[in-house]
Amino acid sequence: MTTTNYDVIIVGAGAAGLAAARVLQRHGKKVAIVEASSSIGGRAKTIEAWGHNCDLGAHWLHYGTRNVFLHYANALSDSNYELIQLNDDYMPFDVENVNLHSDSRVSILNQDASNFKQRLRHVENIFAGDVGFRAAGNYFSTNSQHRLLSQFYVNSVLHGYEPDLQSAKDEWDDSIGLVIGNFDMGKEWSRYSNSDYQSSPWNTEYNPDHVCKNGYGNLLKRSAIDLFDGTKVNPVKLIKQTVVKIIDVRNDQVKVITNKNEELQAESCIVTVSNGVHNSGPSSVSHIKIGGWTDRHTEIYQNVPMGHYGRVILNLGQDIFEIGEHKYAFIKINNNSNELQALTDGILFITNVFGSNIVYADVGGMLAENLVDKNIPLLENKIIQKIQVSIKKMTGKDISLNKNNIISTGWSKNPFTLGSFASANPKTDDREHLFSDEFSVINDRIFFAGEAHHKTDWATVSGAHQSGCKTAQELLEKIFRITALKDNCYTNRHLANEYDKPNDCKYLNDSI
Ligand SMILES: Cc1cc2nc3c(=O)[nH]c(=O)nc-3n(C[C@H](O)[C@H](O)[C@H](O)COP(=O)(O)OP(=O)(O)OC[C@H]3O[C@@H](n4cnc5c(N)ncnc54)[C@H](O)[C@@H]3O)c2cc1C
């Protein structure tokens, strides 16, 4: 076994690992990233399909101006990376009340959408002042209402809220099914937690969602590619298609052993794998044995499990939905038929992505859990049938799906992610534990980062990025006694200040 020495070894080349590597590189540290898959980006991954860039994982740049990648894309001034701001137009299709073949279909749907929004406002008003939600009144966008509704639902069902809320709940069940069915984490309803939805909203009127023409995965890759540029000083070493199996601390050195039986040695290590990987058992190909890991770690991580959310990309060859580009459409799930099961089988359609005839069918819950990568055994597959039936109900059109016009991503079955993003079990403070000293570093040398480790922006690429920066800065201070530069990513305040003037931004200049 040969041994190679670094200052820091990073496990995982997703948004968190890449951000950590940049911070360490800028402080002159010799860094290696070990990545199990064949490319960088992790759960932010774009592929080219049918001549278009398709996001298999992360798609929305959440949190508007406080998202580092929004400023990065704008500063690139490259039309390929143009960002488009979304207006959050959600279109519910109510199969029971809409005559799909009538000429007045569009006006009925518009009416339905408008009724839906009004009812959202009604619940929003009930909530204003009741749970002390940070935003108020008109400033709720539809996306933040998802969280509000979920919280409302969970509180009323699980904790028996007051009668007026209960009646509002009854009135709202079908609409709630409409919105959270699609973003469902695949949990039993009793396992839902406010933490799953309650955080600061992804999308607000002041900080709206954007999408990138070239894809979020490509944007992340573009921002990181220079890290590995051998013509520059101190390039980061990328060790791809290599799985970390053991991390241990001996004689004040971290030893990392891979599936190829290589031993890497460093002063310190940052582990950025998903909570799914942390929670996988020893027989999983991605599982890492970490020296100093205790039963308490296992317990905490198991209470912050992965949610399930996946994407099926359909090349339909025609504008089936006829409601425009990048609109969101989903079937309204009615309260009367096996409601709870129905809720966990939501499908959200993103229509006509960037004006192509490509549609994203985003699935939540059990559908997402069962989704596998690419090779769907067509016709036998419940998910495909469900998508076909849903499209038929919504548009009246029969679509034929075969292996040439369909791609899927099974993040829940991917051994290196084992889910989509972190969620949290109810009645525990376990997300909070992840931020304590006890859980952010083991044996004083093994640090943790990743989307689950960001306090407010978890479940997002920008949260993962910030977590990676913050962990690397802490590591520099603890291990190398270096006061780390806190620019570019540490706090939202920093981001806002720094990126108001993109030309002055060192990080951007470094990257381009
Ligand atoms: C379908 C889907 C849709 C999403 N939509 C959005 C969205 O619209 N907007 C948004 O902001 N976020 C979205 N997210 C969440 C976002 O993608 C993640 O929060 C973020 O990319 C996580 O980054 P990370 O660095 O924490 O982890 P990851 O990206 O998972 O990186 C960890 C890396 O570690 C590697 N790894 C795992 N085990 C090992 C091992 N043993 N050895 C070596 N390497 C290993 C993995 O291959 C991976 O590359 C979505 C996620 C999914 C799945």
The ligand as a Tripos MOL2 file, in Angstrom:
@<TRIPOS>MOLECULE
LIG
   53    58     1     0     0
SMALL
NO_CHARGES

@<TRIPOS>ATOM
      1 C1        -33.8400   15.3960   -7.4540 C.3       1 LIG1
      2 C2        -33.2330   16.4950   -6.6430 C.ar      1 LIG1
      3 C3        -33.6600   17.7920   -6.8320 C.ar      1 LIG1
      4 C4        -33.0710   18.8310   -6.1210 C.ar      1 LIG1
      5 N1        -33.4710   20.0960   -6.3660 N.ar      1 LIG1
      6 C5        -32.7670   21.1200   -5.8340 C.ar      1 LIG1
      7 C6        -32.9880   22.4330   -6.3010 C.ar      1 LIG1
      8 O1        -33.8110   22.6540   -7.1880 O.2       1 LIG1
      9 N2        -32.2410   23.4510   -5.7600 N.ar      1 LIG1
     10 C7        -31.2940   23.2100   -4.7930 C.ar      1 LIG1
     11 O2        -30.6360   24.1580   -4.3530 O.2       1 LIG1
     12 N3        -31.0740   21.9590   -4.3370 N.ar      1 LIG1
     13 C8        -31.7680   20.9070   -4.8540 C.ar      1 LIG1
     14 N4        -31.4970   19.6440   -4.4700 N.ar      1 LIG1
     15 C9        -30.5720   19.4320   -3.3410 C.3       1 LIG1
     16 C10       -29.1090   19.6620   -3.7590 C.3       1 LIG1
     17 O3        -28.8530   18.9580   -4.9290 O.3       1 LIG1
     18 C11       -28.2190   19.1850   -2.6350 C.3       1 LIG1
     19 O4        -28.6080   19.8070   -1.4160 O.3       1 LIG1
     20 C12       -26.7320   19.5180   -2.8520 C.3       1 LIG1
     21 O5        -26.3540   19.3120   -4.1950 O.3       1 LIG1
     22 C13       -25.9150   18.6610   -1.9070 C.3       1 LIG1
     23 O6        -24.5460   18.9630   -2.0190 O.3       1 LIG1
     24 P1        -23.5240   18.2400   -1.0190 P.3       1 LIG1
     25 O7        -22.1700   18.6690   -1.4170 O.co2     1 LIG1
     26 O8        -23.9550   18.4410    0.3820 O.co2     1 LIG1
     27 O9        -23.7050   16.6610   -1.2800 O.3       1 LIG1
     28 P2        -23.5350   15.8180   -2.6230 P.3       1 LIG1
     29 O10       -23.8410   16.6360   -3.8060 O.co2     1 LIG1
     30 O11       -24.2910   14.5610   -2.4120 O.co2     1 LIG1
     31 O12       -21.9570   15.4910   -2.6500 O.3       1 LIG1
     32 C14       -21.4090   14.4320   -1.8990 C.3       1 LIG1
     33 C15       -20.4930   13.6230   -2.8220 C.3       1 LIG1
     34 O13       -19.9220   12.5510   -2.0450 O.3       1 LIG1
     35 C16       -19.7430   11.4370   -2.8880 C.3       1 LIG1
     36 N5        -19.6230   10.2450   -2.0380 N.ar      1 LIG1
     37 C17       -20.5850    9.6310   -1.3110 C.ar      1 LIG1
     38 N6        -20.0660    8.5900   -0.6280 N.ar      1 LIG1
     39 C18       -18.7400    8.5720   -0.9100 C.ar      1 LIG1
     40 C19       -17.6470    7.7450   -0.4880 C.ar      1 LIG1
     41 N7        -17.8040    6.7380    0.3820 N.pl3     1 LIG1
     42 N8        -16.4110    7.9950   -1.0090 N.ar      1 LIG1
     43 C20       -16.2100    9.0150   -1.8890 C.ar      1 LIG1
     44 N9        -17.2070    9.8300   -2.2990 N.ar      1 LIG1
     45 C21       -18.4550    9.6100   -1.8060 C.ar      1 LIG1
     46 C22       -20.9790   11.4510   -3.7550 C.3       1 LIG1
     47 O14       -20.7730   10.7390   -4.9770 O.3       1 LIG1
     48 C23       -21.2120   12.9470   -3.9760 C.3       1 LIG1
     49 O15       -20.6480   13.3940   -5.1980 O.3       1 LIG1
     50 C24       -32.0570   18.5680   -5.1660 C.ar      1 LIG1
     51 C25       -31.6330   17.2560   -4.9600 C.ar      1 LIG1
     52 C26       -32.2030   16.2300   -5.6890 C.ar      1 LIG1
     53 C27       -31.7070   14.8440   -5.4770 C.3       1 LIG1
@<TRIPOS>BOND
     1     1     2 1
     2     2     3 ar
     3     2    52 ar
     4     3     4 ar
     5     4     5 ar
     6     4    50 ar
     7     5     6 ar
     8     6     7 ar
     9     6    13 1
    10     7     8 2
    11     7     9 ar
    12     9    10 ar
    13    10    11 2
    14    10    12 ar
    15    12    13 ar
    16    13    14 ar
    17    14    15 1
    18    14    50 ar
    19    15    16 1
    20    16    17 1
    21    16    18 1
    22    18    19 1
    23    18    20 1
    24    20    21 1
    25    20    22 1
    26    22    23 1
    27    23    24 1
    28    24    25 2
    29    24    26 1
    30    24    27 1
    31    27    28 1
    32    28    29 2
    33    28    30 1
    34    28    31 1
    35    31    32 1
    36    32    33 1
    37    33    34 1
    38    33    48 1
    39    34    35 1
    40    35    36 1
    41    35    46 1
    42    36    37 ar
    43    36    45 ar
    44    37    38 ar
    45    38    39 ar
    46    39    40 ar
    47    39    45 ar
    48    40    41 1
    49    40    42 ar
    50    42    43 ar
    51    43    44 ar
    52    44    45 ar
    53    46    47 1
    54    46    48 1
    55    48    49 1
    56    50    51 ar
    57    51    52 ar
    58    52    53 1
@<TRIPOS>SUBSTRUCTURE
     1 LIG1         1 GROUP 0 **** ****
